[in-house]
Amino acid sequence: MKKGLFFLLIFASLNGVAQSNYVWNDKVQKTYESINSLRIPEARKLIEKELNNHTNNLFYSLLESEADLYQLFFNENTAEYSIFYPRFQKRIDLIKSGPKNSPYYLYSLGLMHFHKAILAIKLDKNVEAALDFRKSYIYFKDNKELYPKFNPNDVYFGLLTTIIGAVPTNYQWMLNIFGFKGSISKGNELVLGYINSKDEYSKMAMNEALLLYPYLVMNFEGNTKKAFDFIEHTNYDFKKNHIHAYMATNLYLNHQQPRRAFEIATNIEQGEAYLSMPFWNYEIGHIYFNEMKLDNAEKEFTQFINTFKGNFYVKDTYDKLSLIAYLKNDVKKSYEYREEVLKHGSLITEADKLAFQNAKSNAWPNILLLKARILSDGGFQSQALRVLADKTTLDFNTEDDKTEFSYRLARINDLMGDKEQAIKFYKSTIVKGKNSKQYFAARSALQIALIYEERKDFNNAIAFYKDCMEMKNTAFKNSLDQKAKSGILRCQK
């Protein structure tokens, strides 16, 4: 009997050593920092070393999942998808077999389903993405109830709460059936609360929180100044952290600040430790394009096309190359690039949809309006205004060109700070283009709404947000509707 008890204790101790667990130590922290700075090759070596040592630390499965997410998300390599994507479900199964009496259990499951959902969208598997998002939300929600002080959970629960909060009121009943409760303000507060935390968990999801928060403020609060103030007053290391550098480059570029975007994008640390990302060429190409440095832009866009293995923004890149050839008066080349728009890439992003629409139309933009748009997007409002000086709608032949002319004047005046003049031209654009498939009228309604919202004239703001959403089949429809829905919810509160 004593011998039996002795062997039982030995077996239990051996089994305890082999049992999976969660241990956040210095090695895990180092690997986490590597992954969330996009030093993916470096991180994979660290993970491989620990796995070869037969570690039972489940955090390495979580970190490997995050590494796979970033690599597939940014590079979309088809060959890597076939290898990496099935690993997500295997890791989910592994986590389910691990210890359940820990805040890390539901957190890990929520995070892995979130990773899987993001990649399902990239693969255009929308039903699968929706199912994984639902599972992710439920895991984070349940974990929040069980472990309210475990605040790394707040980063992702906050993100999903914000996204769900942007769903329009007439669909909220459907979300309530599934137990989904959203709020833009509460979701963003959860993420910011984690950023400001100083407890034992404060480093576990900090990189993700700092990545997500400016996007949440920009896209769901509609507060550009707040987002950029946060970026400028937060201790980001854009040189060594490529994912934060990419976020900032993207936001500055999309808000008429190409010089700041260029400064960040061209000063990142280089080396084999980092994930090689063709998207840097895409971003820098846009920076040059918005500065009318056409030769430099063409070089960067061509490099992106030659090295990128995926589909996102491929049509948009070929469209930009066609416009560069058009601006250079190379008619043959411009048509050749348009043929490439029709043959390559996908129709998932709004930019790619617009590129495809442009190529199918067989029409080319008015050269003055094109130059004004490029200069305005690049932040050169005075130069853009000079391009259109002394012009009236009578100088343009088509209804779409007349509408765009009015929109360009509105947008330039808006960005120069003359809001009354901007509203005047935005309203003219709506009258001219409300039945057009171009985005000018819908975007004008959105911009007027934003001006009224800033003035706290919420009734007028809501009216114009609704006008934006009522315009059907326009380019950038999904993006415009999301911004308008978020605006209505803000104004109603």
Order of alpha helices (4+ residues) and beta strands (2+ residues): alpha-alpha-alpha-alpha-alpha-alpha-alpha-alpha-alpha-alpha-alpha-alpha-alpha-alpha-alpha-alpha-alpha-alpha-alpha-alpha-alpha-alpha-alpha-alpha-alpha-alpha
